[in-house]
Amino acid sequence: MRKLAIHVGASLFDRSPYRDAPPAAIPAAAADACKLAAMTREAGFIAVAIVGQRATRQAVIDVIADVRDNVNAGDLVVLTFSGHGAEHSDARRTSPRARPDGANNRYPRDEPGGFDQSWCLRDGVLIDDD
């Protein structure tokens, strides 16, 4: 059995992907991810921390896809996120919490509360449907 861990610490945000203003910086988010990576390594995990400028949508998608494509039955995978999150309408783009441009909604109306959740990353949000 392999033990794999992905720790994301989104502490910096570009202005352009966010409609109004980027989320406030969270310096501790990167430190959280690095500390969790060290802890899981001490527990025998192969761990990666995605932090700072590297905490982008594509980087997170790529690492998760790599683990998904290489995990075997019986392997243990841990995924943590430290940073801002948000909610977006699950059904419509025109609501008080409309989906950001480019955000997929592969499973419309799949959320009991009517909202998809997302992680705020350096270059935009990663919605749970992504």
Summary of the structure (lengths in Angstrom):
residues: 130
radius of gyration: 15.5
end to end distance: 27.7
largest distance: 46.7
contacts: 381
relative contact order: 0.25
helix: 25%
strand: 28%
